[in-house]
């Protein structure tokens, strides 16, 4: 616990916004809130937060404004009618969206006298306020440095990625590419197990062991990919295609949905058609870089 005289405004009180506002309160910050559904602020107000009646008043209350909204369209929907109150504000925009939309929003804010610090939180609401949790940030370095103590209330660690407002969003989306696809692969495995009379708990140790093996593969292939080396000295795409087709047929035989394994097999076949049969299956990266080819 520590106290501070720096106040902060939090706009957006979904589970993530509520967790952030709670983390600020836990650390002695004065917190002003706004949410379209005002009742979501009740517990936080009971803990000492102040609920602003309008977005304009929420913005006017403090220089530092944390935005926790669904996407940047939601940001514009709330801030455009209140743009007269934006001058002098630091908008820590933790809403999820694309890097290009983050850059456009930063320009939009600057045109109205505000500064955007883009953020990408890497943890769910349960990780907010924890010292080991981390957030990506990008935007003006001076603004990041000046408000870094407050940002530590959100997550104890932060990873500053530079002045480009889109870089934090890019790093966040890279994580989401891996998270959602990986979780879908687990759901696929659970569906296959269920079709064969097994529960998720029955395959959990094997699933965890498989997932824990991936960092070693990431590290091994990263250096080779950056060097443009896809030689088939440790694996070959043709062998990989045989394996993913076995996965596809196993799911089909079990009568479960095959959309995901079929998509994987199609990528391998495209690599074969591009002449990579004797190359490493890492050569699929080159197809993903240039889909039109």
N, C-alpha and C positions, 0 to 999 in steps of 0.2 A: 504494500500500500504506500502511495505517496500522494501528496497534495500538489496542486498546481492552480495558478490563477488563470491559465489559458482556457477559455470556454470553447466549446465545439457544438456545431449543429449537425444532427443526423437526419437526413431525409430519406424515408423508405424504411418501413418497419416490418418487413418480412422476417423470417427466422434469422437471416444473416444480419439485417439491420438491427434487430432487437439484441442480438448477441453483441454487436459492436457498441451499441449505446450502453448496454450493461457493463461492458469492459471499461468504458470510459468512466462510468459512475464508480466502479470498483476502485479505480485509481484516483478518485477525488476530483475529476473534471466536472465543471459546470456544463450541463448538457441541455440543449434545446432540441426539441423533436418536432417533426411534422410527418404525418402519414394520412393518406386519403381516408382510411378507416381509422378514425381517431381512437377508438377503443383499444386498438393494439398498443397504445402508449400507456394504458392504465397502470400496469405493474411497474413500469419505469418511472412514471410520475410519482407513484407511491414511494419510490426509492429516492426521489429528489429531483428528477428531471423536470424540465418545463416544457409544456406543450404549446407550440405556437398555433394561433388560429388560422394562419394563412402561410403559403409558401413565402410570400414577400416578407412577412415578419420573421419567419425562420431564417431567411437569408440575411436580413438586416441585423439579426441578433449577434452574429459572430463572423469573424473573418474566415475561420476554418470551417468548411462545410463538407461533410462526408455524404456522398450519394451512394445508396445501396438500392438500385432499381433493377428491373428485369433486363432492360436493354437501353440503348441510347435513344430510341424512339420515345420511351417513357421519360427519359431525361428531358428531351425537348418539350414534350407535352406538359411537363410541370414547370419548367424554367422559362419557356418563351413568354407566357403571360406575366411573368414576374421579372423580366429581364432588366427592368429599371433598378432592381435591387442587387444586381450582380457586380457592379463596379467595386473593385477592391477585394473581392472574395477569392479565396483559394478553394477550388473545387477538387476534392479528392474523389475522383470518379471511380468507384469500385464496381460499377455496373458492367455486366458481361456483354461484349460485342466484338466486332472485328477490328483489327488494327487500323484499317482505313477509316472506319467510323470514329475511332478514338482520335485520329489525327484531325478529322473534320470537326469534331466537337471541341478540340483544343483551339482550333482557329476561330470557331464560333464564340467560344468563351472570351478569347483575347479581343475580339471585335467589340465586346461589351464591357471591357475593362476588367475581366476576371482572368484567373490563371487556372488551367487544369493540370492536375497531377494524376496521371492515369495509374490505376492499380489493378492488379490481378491476384486475388487471394487464393492461395493454394490449398486451403482446408475448408471443411464444412463448418457450419455454425458451432459445432461442439469444439472446434479447434481455436475459435476466436479467444483472444486474451491469453493464450498459452505461450510461454517463452520459447518453445521449440517450433512453433508454427511460423510460416513465412508468407510474405507477400512480395510480388514483383511491383516495382514502381518505375515510371519514366516520365520525363518532363523537365522543367527547369531545375538544375542542380541546386541553386540557391534556395528555392522553395522547398525542395525535398530536405535539404540539410536543416533549414530553419524549423520545419515542423516534424522532424524525425522523432523527437520525444513523444509527441502525440501519436504518431504512427505506430510506435512500439506498443501502445495500448491495444491496438487491433491485433497485431501478431508481434511476438518478441523479436523476430528476425525479419529483415527486409533485404531485398536484392534489387539495387538500383541499376537500371539497364541503359541509362543515358538520356539525352535531351529529347530524342524523338518520342513524341507522345504515343506512337503506336507500338513501341517495343514491349512494354509491359503486357499489353493485350495480346501481342504475338506469343510471348512466352506462356501466358495463361492458356491460349488456345492450343499450343503444342501439347501442354499437359492434358487438355481435354480430349484431343485426338487420341492420345494413348489411353486415358481413363475409360472413355465410353466404349471404345473398341475392345479393350481388354475385358471390361465387365460383360459386354455382349458375348465374348468368347466363353466366359464362365457360365452365363445363362444357357448358352448352347450346350455346354458340357452337362449342366444340371438337367436339361431337357432330355439329352441322350441317356443319362443315367436313369432318369425316371422311367423312360420307355423300356428300360431293362430291369426294372424292379428295385433300383437303388435310390436312396435318399441323398439329398445334398450333403448331409452329415457323413454319409458313407464315403463320399469321394473327397471330402474336405482336406484330409491330410495330403492326398496326391495332388490336389489342385494347388495347395499352398506350396508344396515342394516344387511343382512346375513353375509357378509364378516366381519363386525365389531364385530359380536358375536363370531368369532372364537378364538381370544386371550383368552377369558374366558375358552373355552374348552381346549385349549392348556395347560393352567396353571393347570386346574383341573386334566387332565389325566397324565401330566408329572410325578408328584409325585407317582401316583399309578403305572405307567408303570415301573419307576425305582425300585419300591419295588416289582415288579412282581405280583401286585394285579390286577386281571381281573374279580373279582366277579361281578355277574350280579345284583348288588343291585340298580343301577341307570339306567341301560339299559341292554338289552340282544341282543345277536347276531341274534337270531331267529327273533326278532322284527325288527332289522335293515335290515335283508334280505328281509322281506316283504316290507319294505319301498323302498329299492333300486330296487326291482323288479317292484314296482309301477312306479318309475322313468323310468325304462327301457321300460315298456309297454306304458307309456305316450308318450315317444319319438317315439316309433315304431308306435303308432296310429297316430301321427302327420306326419309321413312320413319323419322324419329327420334321419340323420345318428345315429346309436346306438352303434358304436364301443366303445366309452368311457363309457357310462352307463353299457354296457354289460361286460366290463372289471371289473368294480366295483362290479357288481353282482357276477361275477365269483370268486372274492376274498372272498366275504361273503360266497358263497357256499363251498369253500374250508375250510373255518373256521368251517362251520357246519359239513362237512365230518370228520374234525379232532376232533370232539367231543366238540366244544365250544358253542353249541346252547344256553345253559343257562348262559354262561359267557358274560361279557361286550364285545361290538364290538371292544374294544381296544385289545382284544386277537388276532386280525388280525396282530398286530405288530409281534407276535411270528412267524407267517407264513412267513412274509416278511424277518425276520432275517434268516430263514432256509428254503429257497424255495424248496430244494431237499426233505425236509421232507413232 
